[in-house]
Amino acid sequence: MSEPPELSSDSDEFAEDEWTEVVEGDGGSRGGEGADSSAESRPQCLFCSNTFPHLEEALIHCKQDHNFDLSLLKVKHNMDFYSFIKLIGYIRTNKPDSVAIMTAIKPLWESDIYLKPVKHEEWLMYDFDSLDDAVCSPQSSFHANVENGLVTLSEAHFVELQRTIQSLTAEVKEKKSLLALATEDITTMKRSMHNIMSDGKLPEMPVTSPEDRCVEKMDVNEDLGYFSTYAHFSIHHDMLSDKVRTESYQRAILDNRSIIENRVVLDLGCGTGILSMFSASTGASKVYAIDQSDIIYHAMDIIRENDLQNKINIIKGRLEDTPLPEKVDVIVSEWMGYFLLFEGMLDSVIFARNHWLKPGGILMPNKCNISIVGSGDMETHQKLISFWSNVYGYKMNCMKSEVIREASIDVANPSHLITSPSLLCEIDMNTCTTNSVNFSSEFQLNVLRDGSLTFLVGYFDTFFDLPNPVSFSTGPESTPTHWKQTIFYLKDPIPLKKGETLNGKLTCHRNISDVRGLTIVIKILDKTYKYILS
């Protein structure tokens, strides 16, 4: 579905004039002197024939008599004014029951055909944005029912809490990114100043061991924010809908029955339990499915629904703090994050390998690598970066540094690739350590055609090096996955000629302020770019 066009201030004025309703037979605009006050100009209920003097009264009527809560609906579906127009068009066209609208998981009115307003539609005069004040008003009060230690919230209360959490989470994420950059800059300055002042005569500054900065060393309460992001069904829908990801795991398990059958399997970070069910159905004698996220409660129901509760043992907890009943023969985990290493779940796989995998046990997957390739997508660069060079005749180049500071997650168009790829690092799951997150690699990109380098594209490949091997890639020339690619925008395009070789260096390490985040520094043609994944 195409997005509605953005309106400039001029367009806003035009739109306002466009909606000015003329009352037939009067010659004046609606609401002017001598305007018709007949029922035709009165807002009619969306679900019955009742009309009202004012829209506010119609809203109250819809809520009280039809259980139609527009404020709740707006928050639930993150609606804007265009979505509101479609909603009204959908209701007037299809005359649905209010219950169907309020209980719909996804908006039923997404089609652009509902943007065409019905003549004399008073509801389109409503100040839809004012609903924000009603929803967020500090005067709105909700009461939680507490009985036998259980707290029950109304749907409206739950939606308000979700909205507040989302807002605060976004704010914290932005602050953490800025703090990470500032902290690293301060650390670099301290070390430089120390080297200048000491002149080699003072002892080296104490440096924290990389192994001390990993998920295992975090208090579980510090880590709750990470797991809360996996509590909502939508992220699991995205992952399960990713056929490249899910079918690769399915083939790796089913096609290697001999290593699963009659074995004990650990599904680390099990989510909805799909990998556990693959393993149990392939003949595993026991599967331990562990996850700290609250999605685990749904996984329990899913396991029972598929009558696999006798084979799959669900455990809620963070592996680093939760003992297992026994050691396992196989560890299966979909642990990979953006740029492979983001989110730090590699730490948990390493912990599971070191503490719970039997000697000679199998890790699935057991190898991964990270690569980089150059893109010459001038259109995207112009849209997002070069845009700031001339904004209505004014220079805003200082904004470019802010825009490129955080690496982007997107699908890179393969037709714009102008270099060969370069392998940055390889990770063997049987031998890697928590320090494998910190690496530095020189790269060499061979220019395949004339063009301008606008950004570098990072991606990873995953391997199940088993008797019947399986692998998949998240690269731009492969079928897109939910990981997409990691885009490192350059401030200014770099002109290149076919046959040239572009040399550079990429350094990756954990954020100082966020163990699960990454800081990536790219040096290319005497310029240094620093990016955050947090």
TIMARLO-774152 format. One record per residue (C-alpha): residue in three letters; x, y, z. Coordinates in steps of 0.05 Angstrom, whole numbers, plus 5000, padded with zeros to 4 digits. Last residue first. Example, Ala and Ser with C-alpha at 12.3 -4.5 7.8 and 13.67 -1.06 7.14 Angstrom:
BEGIN
ser527349795143ala524649105156
//
This chain:
BEGIN
ser545150045398leu548949985332ile553450595331tyr557850845274lys564551205271tyr567451445205thr574851575193lys577651905130asp584551775101leu581651415040ile577550935083lys577550815158ile571250495186val569750485261ile564150055287thr561250115357leu556749545377gly551049445427arg549548855473val554549085526asp551749795524ser555750365556ile562550215527asn559449965463arg562549305442his567849295389cys568449295313thr574249575272leu573949635197lys579949815154gly580350065083asn583049945014leu579450124949thr582249804887glu581050124819gly579149704759lys572850104743lys573450824766leu571051104833pro568151774857ile567151784933pro560252024956asp560152495017lys558152345089leu558851605077tyr553051155099phe554350495134ile548450045119thr547349395157gln543448905114lys536448585119trp536148185184his528848005168thr531547655106pro532247885034thr533747334982ser541047384964glu544847924925pro544548414983gly547747915031thr543947565086ser546746895066phe544446175080ser547645515094val545944775101pro550544175103asn548143455104pro553543125147leu553943795184asp557144475173phe550844875189phe553345535161thr551146265168asp553146845123phe553447575146tyr552248275120gly555248975119val553949465062leu558350065052phe555450725029thr555551244974leu561251004930ser560951384865gly560851054797asp564950714745arg564549954745leu567149344783val571449694835asn575449184875leu574349264950gln580049094997phe578949015071glu583149075134ser580148745195ser579448925268phe575748505319asn571948555384val565848105383ser570747515385asn572247725457thr566447305481thr570446705456cys570446305392thr572645565390asn566645135373met562545705344asp567745835291ile567146575272glu570046855208cys571947585197leu572048145146leu570847815079ser570948315022pro565448394970ser566748624898thr565149344883ile559749754848leu553349484879his547449904855ser543549334822pro543748954888asn539049454921ala540949484994val535549245043asp535549655106ile538449705176ser541950375186ala548350515224glu547651085273arg552351665263ile550351765190val544652245206glu548452645259ser554552745214lys550052965157met546553485201cys552653945199asn551554005124met545354435135lys546454945080tyr540355365063gly536955444995tyr530655055013val534954535046asn541454485006ser547054045032trp542253675079phe539053275023ser545952975008ile544652485065leu537752155063lys534752274995gln541252414958his544351784988thr538351374967glu538651644896met546251584892asp546250834904gly553550684890ser554350104938gly560649784966val561249094998ile562648825068ser563048125096ile561747775163asn562547025175cys558846475211lys560245755232asn557145235278pro549645325268met547444905305leu552744695356ile554143945365gly556943585425gly563743245426pro564443355501lys557343495529leu554744205522trp552244545585his557544995614asn562445195559arg557545125501ala551845465539phe556446045558ile558746105486val551546115462ser549946645514asp555647095492leu553447025419met547047345442gly550648015443glu544948425413phe548948605351leu554048085329leu551547855261phe551548545230tyr544448555256gly543347975304met544847225302trp542546785359glu537946285325ser539945725372val540844975370ile545244655422val546143905415asp548343345462val545943675527lys548143715600glu542943605653pro537243925693leu539244625669pro541545175716thr538745875705asp542946515715glu547046525651leu541346185614arg536646765628gly530046485653lys523646145636ile524445395623ile519944985576asn521244235575ile519643945507lys518543195498asn512443055541gln509643745525leu509443585450asp501843545441asn501844095388glu497144545429arg501344375490ile507644645457ile503945255433asp501145395503met508045355533ala510845795477his505646315496tyr508546345566ile515546375537ile513747015501asp515047335569ser522447375549gln527647005590asp527846415543ile529545675550ala527245065511tyr530144415538val528743865487lys528543125506ser529142475467ala530042835401gly526442475345thr525642955287ser519043195314ala522343405379ser527743785341phe523044165295met518544305356ser524444595395leu526345015334ile519245305332gly518945445407thr515446125405gly521846455429cys526945915441gly532746345464leu537245725469asp533945085445leu537944555482val537443845454val538243165487arg539342615436asn535042025414glu534942285342ile538342965334ile545242785304ser542342235259arg536442675237asn541043135198asp536343305141leu530743475191ile535043935234ala538944315181arg532744325136gln528444655191tyr533945145208ser534445355135glu526845375130thr526445875187arg531846365164val530546375089lys523046335102asp522846965143ser515546945164leu517646615229met522347195244asp517347745227his511747405265his516347325324ile517648085324ser510148205320phe508247755379his510948215432ala515547965488tyr521947995447thr523348735461ser522348585536phe528448125534tyr533248695519gly530149155571leu530748625624asp538348615619glu540149075676asn535648655721val539448035700asp545948335727met551048345672lys557547945676glu554847375634val552747865580cys559848075566arg564948595588asp569548215635glu572047795576pro574548435544ser579148545604thr578449235633val584549665619pro588849965674met592850555649glu599950365633pro605250525684leu608651205681lys615351345647gly613351245574asp612551985560ser607451995616met604152655597ile603152515523asn601151785533his596251975588met593252525545ser592052035489arg589051535537lys584452055568met582352315499thr580551615476thr576451485539ile572852155531asp571151995458glu568651305479thr564251595533ala561352125486leu559651615433ala556451135483leu552651705516leu549651925450ser547451225434lys544851125504lys540751765500glu537451545435lys535750865463val533051165527glu528351615487ala525851045444thr524650615506leu521051185541ser516251275483gln515050535475ile513850455550thr508851025551arg505050735492gln504850045524leu502350345589glu496850715553val494850075515phe494449685581his490150215614ala485350225554glu485049465555ser483249475629leu488549195676thr488048585721val493248475775leu493847785806gly495747695880asn489347355897glu485447945870val487948625849asn483849035801ala487649605769his484450285765phe485650765708ser485551525712ser485752045658gln487652715689pro494852635666ser492152705595cys495752225548val489651925514ala485452555515asp491252995492asp492952515436leu485652545414ser486853265394asp490352995331phe483652785302asp480953495301tyr474153295273met471953595207leu472452915173trp466852675219glu461953165186glu461752775122his457653215075lys459652805014val463352155030pro470852225030lys475551864981leu481151595025tyr477450935030ile480250694963asp487250764993ser486350085026glu488450035100trp481350025128leu481249345163pro486849575209lys490548975238ile488848565300ala481448735292thr477748735359met475449455358ile473349435285ala469548785288val466149015352ser463649645319asp459749235268pro461449405196lys457649885151asn461949735090thr462250405055arg460950885114ile465450485160tyr471050425109gly470751165091ile471051355165leu477050895176lys480451145113ile479851865137phe482651655205ser488451305171tyr490051945136phe489752325202asp494851865234met493551195268asn498550825313his494050205308lys492650105382val493650835399lys488451085350leu483650525367leu483850695441ser482251425427leu476751225378asp473150795430phe467250435398asn463450065452his457050175412asp452550545461gln457550875508lys463350975460cys459351155399his454951625441ile461051965470leu463952065401ala457352335374glu457052835432glu464153075414leu461953125342his456853655359pro449353755348phe448153005344thr445052505295asn442451795308ser441951335248cys446550785275phe453750555271leu457951155253cys453251625289gln451152215246pro454352895251arg449353455239ser449853835173glu444453395139ala440153425202ser438554145186ser442454735214asp443255065145ala448355625148gly445556335153glu452056625179gly457656125168gly457955425197arg458655085130ser460555565074gly455356015043gly451055944981asp444955715019gly441655214972glu446954694982val451254775043val458554845020glu463654435058thr470754685066trp474754055058glu478754304998asp480054965033glu483554585089ala487254165039phe489754785004glu492255075068asp495754425085ser498754395016asp501855075028ser504754835094ser507754245057leu503953595055glu507252915055pro504352435004pro500051845029glu504051195034ser502950674980met500050005000
//
